[in-house]
Amino acid sequence: MAIVRAALVQTNWTGDKESMIKAHEDYARQAAAAGATVICFQELFYGPYFCQLQDTKFYDYAESVPGPTVERFAALARELGLVMVLPVYEQEQPGLLYNTAAVVDADGSYLGKYRKHHIPHVNGFWEKFYFRPGNLGWPVFDTAVGRIGVYICYDRHFPEGWRALGLAGAEIVFNPSATSRGLSSYLWKLEQPASAVANEYFIGAINRVGIEEYGDDDFYGTSYFVDPEGQFVGEVASDTAAELMVRDLDMDLIKVVRDRWAFYRDRRPDAYGKLVEP
Protein backbone atom coordinates (compact mmCIF):
# COMPACT_ATOMS: atom_id res chain seq x y z
CA MET A 1 0.00 0.00 0.00
CA ALA A 2 1.45 3.37 -1.09
CA ILE A 3 0.88 5.88 1.70
CA VAL A 4 1.64 9.61 1.46
CA ARG A 5 1.58 11.42 4.79
CA ALA A 6 0.35 14.90 3.89
CA ALA A 7 -0.17 18.09 5.90
CA LEU A 8 -2.35 21.22 5.69
CA VAL A 9 -2.06 24.43 7.69
CA GLN A 10 -4.92 26.77 8.61
CA THR A 11 -4.06 29.72 10.80
CA ASN A 12 -4.87 33.27 11.90
CA TRP A 13 -3.30 36.50 10.66
CA THR A 14 -0.58 37.39 13.17
CA GLY A 15 -0.28 41.06 12.24
CA ASP A 16 2.86 41.19 10.09
CA LYS A 17 4.59 39.31 7.29
CA GLU A 18 7.67 38.16 9.17
CA SER A 19 5.75 36.61 12.05
CA MET A 20 3.48 34.82 9.54
CA ILE A 21 6.54 33.42 7.77
CA LYS A 22 8.06 32.32 11.08
CA ALA A 23 4.78 30.65 12.12
CA HIS A 24 4.69 28.68 8.88
CA GLU A 25 8.31 27.63 9.26
CA ASP A 26 7.34 26.25 12.66
CA TYR A 27 4.33 24.44 11.18
CA ALA A 28 6.56 22.89 8.51
CA ARG A 29 8.97 21.62 11.16
CA GLN A 30 6.10 20.19 13.19
CA ALA A 31 4.70 18.47 10.10
CA ALA A 32 8.06 16.94 9.22
CA ALA A 33 8.50 15.77 12.82
CA ALA A 34 5.11 14.04 12.51
CA GLY A 35 6.32 12.21 9.41
CA ALA A 36 4.66 14.35 6.75
CA THR A 37 6.34 14.42 3.35
CA VAL A 38 4.22 17.15 1.71
CA ILE A 39 2.57 20.30 3.08
CA CYS A 40 0.37 23.08 1.69
CA PHE A 41 -0.31 26.47 3.30
CA GLN A 42 -3.40 28.68 2.98
CA GLU A 43 -4.04 31.22 0.23
CA LEU A 44 -1.67 34.26 0.42
CA PHE A 45 -0.14 32.53 3.42
CA TYR A 46 2.28 35.22 4.65
CA GLY A 47 -0.24 38.08 4.65
CA PRO A 48 -3.75 39.02 5.66
CA TYR A 49 -6.61 38.52 3.25
CA PHE A 50 -6.25 42.14 2.12
CA CYS A 51 -8.81 41.75 -0.68
CA GLN A 52 -11.52 42.85 1.76
CA LEU A 53 -10.27 46.37 0.88
CA GLN A 54 -9.08 48.07 -2.30
CA ASP A 55 -5.83 49.78 -1.31
CA THR A 56 -2.61 49.96 -3.33
CA LYS A 57 -0.49 49.71 -0.15
CA PHE A 58 -1.08 45.98 -0.21
CA TYR A 59 0.73 45.69 -3.55
CA ASP A 60 3.87 45.77 -1.38
CA TYR A 61 3.16 42.18 -0.34
CA ALA A 62 3.89 41.01 -3.89
CA GLU A 63 7.31 39.59 -4.74
CA SER A 64 8.93 37.61 -7.51
CA VAL A 65 8.37 33.84 -7.78
CA PRO A 66 10.83 32.38 -7.18
CA GLY A 67 11.93 35.15 -4.87
CA PRO A 68 12.82 35.80 -1.23
CA THR A 69 9.98 33.87 0.43
CA VAL A 70 10.00 30.93 -1.98
CA GLU A 71 13.79 30.64 -1.71
CA ARG A 72 13.61 30.78 2.10
CA PHE A 73 11.12 27.92 2.17
CA ALA A 74 13.00 25.99 -0.51
CA ALA A 75 15.97 25.88 1.86
CA LEU A 76 13.67 24.62 4.60
CA ALA A 77 12.14 22.03 2.26
CA ARG A 78 15.63 20.72 1.51
CA GLU A 79 16.48 20.59 5.22
CA LEU A 80 13.28 18.74 6.13
CA GLY A 81 12.86 16.59 3.01
CA LEU A 82 9.38 18.08 2.62
CA VAL A 83 7.49 18.91 -0.59
CA MET A 84 5.92 22.36 -0.16
CA VAL A 85 3.06 24.21 -1.84
CA LEU A 86 3.47 27.94 -1.12
CA PRO A 87 0.54 30.26 -1.99
CA VAL A 88 1.97 33.77 -2.39
CA TYR A 89 1.34 37.17 -4.00
CA GLU A 90 3.43 37.32 -7.16
CA GLN A 91 4.85 40.31 -9.00
CA GLU A 92 6.01 39.38 -12.47
CA GLN A 93 6.91 43.03 -13.03
CA PRO A 94 5.42 46.26 -11.64
CA GLY A 95 1.73 46.28 -12.49
CA LEU A 96 1.62 42.55 -13.35
CA LEU A 97 0.45 40.83 -10.18
CA TYR A 98 -0.93 37.32 -9.67
CA ASN A 99 -2.39 35.10 -6.99
CA THR A 100 0.14 32.28 -7.24
CA ALA A 101 1.26 29.04 -5.64
CA ALA A 102 4.88 27.91 -5.96
CA VAL A 103 5.72 24.22 -5.71
CA VAL A 104 9.04 23.13 -4.20
CA ASP A 105 10.27 19.54 -4.17
CA ALA A 106 11.66 17.68 -1.17
CA ASP A 107 15.24 18.42 -2.27
CA GLY A 108 14.54 22.15 -2.28
CA SER A 109 14.31 22.47 -6.05
CA TYR A 110 11.75 24.93 -7.42
CA LEU A 111 9.42 23.01 -9.75
CA GLY A 112 7.18 25.81 -10.98
CA LYS A 113 4.02 27.73 -10.16
CA TYR A 114 0.30 27.87 -10.70
CA ARG A 115 -1.52 31.19 -11.15
CA LYS A 116 -5.17 31.45 -10.07
CA HIS A 117 -7.42 31.55 -13.13
CA HIS A 118 -10.78 32.73 -11.80
CA ILE A 119 -10.68 36.09 -10.02
CA PRO A 120 -13.75 37.13 -7.98
CA HIS A 121 -14.87 40.71 -7.50
CA VAL A 122 -17.72 40.87 -5.02
CA ASN A 123 -18.24 42.50 -1.63
CA GLY A 124 -15.40 41.52 0.71
CA PHE A 125 -13.48 39.77 -2.09
CA TRP A 126 -12.22 42.59 -4.33
CA GLU A 127 -9.60 40.45 -6.06
CA LYS A 128 -9.62 42.02 -9.51
CA PHE A 129 -8.08 45.09 -7.87
CA TYR A 130 -5.03 42.96 -6.97
CA PHE A 131 -4.66 40.11 -9.47
CA ARG A 132 -4.55 39.42 -13.17
CA PRO A 133 -6.14 36.10 -14.23
CA GLY A 134 -3.69 33.23 -14.38
CA ASN A 135 -2.08 32.46 -17.74
CA LEU A 136 0.05 29.36 -17.12
CA GLY A 137 -2.60 26.68 -17.62
CA TRP A 138 -3.07 23.91 -15.07
CA PRO A 139 0.39 22.43 -14.52
CA VAL A 140 0.94 19.17 -12.68
CA PHE A 141 4.25 18.80 -10.88
CA ASP A 142 6.27 15.60 -10.51
CA THR A 143 7.38 15.55 -6.88
CA ALA A 144 8.91 13.14 -4.40
CA VAL A 145 5.38 12.21 -3.25
CA GLY A 146 3.74 11.92 -6.66
CA ARG A 147 2.00 14.19 -9.14
CA ILE A 148 0.63 17.36 -7.51
CA GLY A 149 -1.69 20.07 -8.84
CA VAL A 150 -2.99 23.32 -7.36
CA TYR A 151 -6.35 25.09 -7.74
CA ILE A 152 -6.75 28.29 -5.69
CA CYS A 153 -9.87 29.29 -3.69
CA TYR A 154 -12.54 30.68 -6.09
CA ASP A 155 -11.23 28.36 -8.80
CA ARG A 156 -12.98 25.51 -6.99
CA HIS A 157 -16.40 26.64 -8.29
CA PHE A 158 -15.31 25.90 -11.89
CA PRO A 159 -15.13 22.22 -12.89
CA GLU A 160 -12.95 22.75 -15.94
CA GLY A 161 -9.70 23.22 -14.04
CA TRP A 162 -10.31 20.24 -11.78
CA ARG A 163 -10.73 18.15 -14.94
CA ALA A 164 -7.65 19.61 -16.63
CA LEU A 165 -5.56 18.63 -13.61
CA GLY A 166 -6.95 15.10 -13.67
CA LEU A 167 -6.28 14.72 -17.38
CA ALA A 168 -2.70 15.87 -16.74
CA GLY A 169 -2.25 13.08 -14.22
CA ALA A 170 -2.70 14.81 -10.86
CA GLU A 171 -2.91 12.47 -7.86
CA ILE A 172 -3.25 15.13 -5.15
CA VAL A 173 -4.69 18.60 -5.81
CA PHE A 174 -4.33 21.27 -3.16
CA ASN A 175 -6.97 24.00 -2.91
CA PRO A 176 -5.62 26.81 -0.67
CA SER A 177 -8.43 29.24 0.14
CA ALA A 178 -9.69 32.23 2.11
CA THR A 179 -13.45 31.90 2.29
CA SER A 180 -15.99 33.43 4.63
CA ARG A 181 -18.60 31.76 6.80
CA GLY A 182 -21.63 33.68 5.58
CA LEU A 183 -20.71 33.46 1.90
CA SER A 184 -19.81 29.86 1.18
CA SER A 185 -19.73 27.57 4.19
CA TYR A 186 -22.62 25.42 2.96
CA LEU A 187 -20.64 24.72 -0.24
CA TRP A 188 -17.33 23.97 1.47
CA LYS A 189 -17.97 20.31 2.23
CA LEU A 190 -19.83 19.78 -1.05
CA GLU A 191 -17.75 21.06 -3.96
CA GLN A 192 -14.31 19.59 -3.25
CA PRO A 193 -15.61 16.09 -2.34
CA ALA A 194 -17.71 16.12 -5.52
CA SER A 195 -14.67 17.20 -7.55
CA ALA A 196 -12.54 14.48 -5.95
CA VAL A 197 -15.13 11.91 -7.04
CA ALA A 198 -15.59 13.33 -10.54
CA ASN A 199 -11.84 13.41 -11.18
CA GLU A 200 -10.78 10.44 -9.03
CA TYR A 201 -7.92 11.94 -7.04
CA PHE A 202 -7.23 13.30 -3.55
CA ILE A 203 -7.95 16.94 -2.68
CA GLY A 204 -6.53 18.94 0.21
CA ALA A 205 -8.83 21.91 0.96
CA ILE A 206 -7.38 24.66 3.18
CA ASN A 207 -9.14 27.72 4.63
CA ARG A 208 -7.76 30.34 7.01
CA VAL A 209 -9.46 31.10 10.35
CA GLY A 210 -10.68 34.17 12.21
CA ILE A 211 -11.78 37.74 11.54
CA GLU A 212 -9.03 40.13 10.43
CA GLU A 213 -8.86 43.87 10.97
CA TYR A 214 -9.45 44.67 7.30
CA GLY A 215 -13.09 43.58 7.11
CA ASP A 216 -15.93 41.43 8.41
CA ASP A 217 -15.08 38.20 6.59
CA ASP A 218 -15.23 35.35 9.12
CA PHE A 219 -12.81 32.70 7.86
CA TYR A 220 -14.07 29.37 9.15
CA GLY A 221 -11.19 26.95 8.74
CA THR A 222 -12.65 23.45 8.47
CA SER A 223 -9.72 22.32 6.31
CA TYR A 224 -9.67 18.69 5.23
CA PHE A 225 -8.40 15.98 2.92
CA VAL A 226 -10.94 14.10 0.81
CA ASP A 227 -10.26 10.87 -1.07
CA PRO A 228 -11.30 9.76 -4.59
CA GLU A 229 -14.47 8.22 -3.15
CA GLY A 230 -15.51 11.59 -1.73
CA GLN A 231 -14.83 10.54 1.88
CA PHE A 232 -13.04 12.78 4.37
CA VAL A 233 -9.69 11.37 5.46
CA GLY A 234 -10.10 11.59 9.23
CA GLU A 235 -11.87 14.51 10.87
CA VAL A 236 -12.08 17.98 9.36
CA ALA A 237 -10.19 20.76 11.14
CA SER A 238 -11.63 23.26 13.63
CA ASP A 239 -13.84 26.08 12.35
CA THR A 240 -12.35 28.60 14.80
CA ALA A 241 -8.77 27.63 15.72
CA ALA A 242 -5.42 27.44 13.98
CA GLU A 243 -4.47 23.85 13.21
CA LEU A 244 -1.86 21.68 11.56
CA MET A 245 -3.57 18.67 9.97
CA VAL A 246 -1.56 15.55 9.11
CA ARG A 247 -3.26 12.64 7.33
CA ASP A 248 -2.20 9.41 5.62
CA LEU A 249 -3.40 9.20 2.01
CA ASP A 250 -3.67 5.72 0.47
CA MET A 251 -2.60 6.41 -3.08
CA ASP A 252 -3.54 2.89 -4.23
CA LEU A 253 -7.17 3.99 -3.86
CA ILE A 254 -6.85 6.10 -7.02
CA LYS A 255 -6.45 3.02 -9.23
CA VAL A 256 -9.16 1.14 -7.34
CA VAL A 257 -11.66 3.93 -7.94
CA ARG A 258 -10.68 4.49 -11.57
CA ASP A 259 -11.03 0.79 -12.31
CA ARG A 260 -14.45 0.75 -10.63
CA TRP A 261 -16.03 3.89 -12.08
CA ALA A 262 -14.12 4.42 -15.35
CA PHE A 263 -15.08 8.08 -15.64
CA TYR A 264 -12.04 8.89 -17.75
CA ARG A 265 -12.81 6.07 -20.19
CA ASP A 266 -16.37 7.30 -20.67
CA ARG A 267 -15.64 10.97 -21.25
CA ARG A 268 -16.91 12.44 -24.54
CA PRO A 269 -14.57 15.30 -25.47
CA ASP A 270 -15.79 15.02 -29.04
CA ALA A 271 -19.21 16.22 -27.80
CA TYR A 272 -18.05 19.06 -25.54
CA GLY A 273 -17.04 21.70 -28.07
CA LYS A 274 -19.89 24.11 -27.37
CA LEU A 275 -18.91 24.24 -23.70
CA VAL A 276 -15.85 26.32 -24.54
CA GLU A 277 -17.19 28.44 -27.37
CA PRO A 278 -17.12 32.20 -26.54
N, C-alpha and C positions, 0 to 999 in steps of 0.2 A: 504494500500500500504506500503510495507516494503522498507524504504529508508535507505541506508548507505551513509553518507557523508564522502567522501574519499579524500585524499590529496596526491599530488606528489610534489617533489622538484627537480628542475633543477637549477644548479648553476655553477659558475666559480671556478676554483682553486684559493685559497686565498694566497698560498705561504707556508703554514705550517700546520701541522696536528692539532694543538690545535685550531687555528683560524677556521679551517674547522669544527671541532667538535662544537665549540661555535656557528658558523653560523647555523648549523643544529639544535642545541638546540633552537635557536631563531625561526627557521622555525616551529619546532614542537609546540612551544608555540603559534605562530600565527595561526597555523592550528587548534589547540584546541580552541582558542578564537573564531575562525570562525565556530565552531561547528563540526569540523571533528572528526571522531572516529577511523580512521585508516590512516596511512601515510607510504609512501615508499620513500626512498632516492635513489640517483643514484648509479651506479656501483662503488665500491671502494670509498665510499662517503667521507671518511676523508682524502683522498690523491689525488695526481695528477693521471692522466692516464699514469703511468710510463712505460707501455708496449710499448711505442714508442721507447724505448731504451732497451738494454740488459745490465744491470748493477746490480751486486749483492748488492750494497748499498741499493737498494729498498726493499730487503728482510726484512729490519728493520721495515717496515710498518706492517709486519705480527704479529698477536697476537693470543692468544688462543680464542676459541669461545665455551662457554661464557668466557669472559675475561674482561679486564679493560673498553674497549669502550662499549661492550654490556651491562655490568653491570651498567655503568653510564647512558645509555639510558633506561635501565629497570627501574631504579629509577625514571627517568623523565616520562616514560610511566605510572607508578603507580600514580605519582602526577597528571598527566593530564587526566588519564582515556583513554589513546590513544594506540591502537594497532600499533606496529611499525615493519616495515621490514627494516633491517639494513644490507646493502651490504658491506662486509668488506673483508680484506685480512687475511686468517686464517693460523696459524701455528699449525698443530696437534702435531708435534715434529720437531726439527731441520731437515731440508731437506724435510719435508712433508708439502707442502704449497698448499692452495686451494683458489679459488675465490668463496666466500661463502656469503650467506645471512642468518642472524639470524632473527628469528621471536619471538617477545615479545608480550604477551597479555596485555590487558588494565589494569590488576592488577599488572603488572610488572613481571609476571612469564615468564621464558624462556621456549618456547615451542619446540624449535629445530632449525635445520638449513637445508638449501639446498646448495649443492655444484655443481657449474657449470659443466655440462657434456662435452660440446663441446668446445674445446680449439683451437682458431685460431693461425696460425703462418705465417703471411704474412707481407709485408712491413708496418711499423707503428703500427702493432698489434702483437708483438712478445710474445705472451702469454704462449707458451710452456716453455719459459725460466723461468717463474714465477709460473706456476700452474700445479698440477697434475689434470687429469680428475676426475670429481666428482664420488663418489662411494656410495652415500646414496639413490639412487633411486630418485623418484619424490614425496616427501612427501606432504601431504595436512594437514594443521593445523587448528584445531577447535579453533576459536577465538571468542571474544565478538561480532564481526561483521559478523560472518559466517565462511565458509570454504575457506581458503586462500592457494594459491600455489605461487611458485616463479620459474621463468625461466630467466636465466641471459644472456643478450646481444646476443652473437653469437648463443646461443641455439635457438633463435627465427627462424633461418633458417631451423630447423629440426622439422618436424611435429610430430614425435613420442612422444616427451616429452609433447607437448601441449595435445595430446590425453591421455597420461598416467595421467595427472593431471585431465582431465575431467572425466575419468573413476574412479578416486579416489574421485570424488565428489567436485572438486574445483568450487567455485562460483565467485571468483575474483582471477585472476592470475596477479602478478606484474612482469614486465620485465625491471628491471634496466639495463641501457646500457651506453656505451661510444662509439658512432659511428660517423664517420667523413663524412662531406658534400660530398666530391668527391667520396667516396667509396660506399655509400649505401643510399643516401637520397631519391632516386627514389623508393626504396623498403620500406621505413619507414612507409608510410601511406597505404601500400598494405598488408604486411605480417601479422601484428597483427590484423587488421580488418578481414582478411580472416580466421585467426586462431580462432578469437572470434566467427565467424559464424560457422565454422566447428565443434567447440567444445561446442558452446552454453553457454558461460559464459562471464563475463566482463574481460577486460584486461586493466591494467594501464601500459603504455609504457613511460619510463623515459629516457632522454638523457641529458648529461651535455652540457654546452655551452662554447664557446670561444676557443682560441688557447693558449696552454700552452707552457712553455719554453723548454719542452723536445722534441718537434717535430713540424711537420707542420699540424697535424690532426686538422681540423676545426670542432669542435663539435657544432652541429646545433640545439640543444634543440628540439623544436617542440614536447614536451611531450603531452600526451593526455590520456583520457579514451575512450574506445570504448565498445559499448554494444553488446549483443548477436545477434543483427541484423546487426552488422557491421557498426553502425552509431556512429560518434563521439558524446560524451556527452559534449555539449557546444563547445566552440572554442578550437583549439589546442594552445599550449603555443608559446611564441616568439621563433624565430630561432637565436636570438642573445643575449638575456638578461636573467639574472637569474629570476626565477619566482616560486612562490608557487601557485599551482593549487588546487582548492577545488571544487569538483563536487558531486552532488547528484545522486546516483546510485539506480535505481528502481529494486530491487532484484526480484520482482514478474515477471519481464519480462523474467527471465530464464525459468520458467515453461511455460509461454505463447509460447515462441519460441520452446521449446522442444515438446510441444503438437502439434504445427503446423508442424514442419519439421521432427521430429522423426528420426533424424540421428543416435541416439544411438540404437534405435530399429532395424534399418536396417543395422547395421554393420555386417561384415562377417569374424569374427576372424578365423573361421575354414578354410578360403581360403587365409589367409595372411602369412602362414608359411614361404614361400620363401623370404619374405621381410626381415626377420631377420636371414636368414642363412648366415654364414660367407662367 
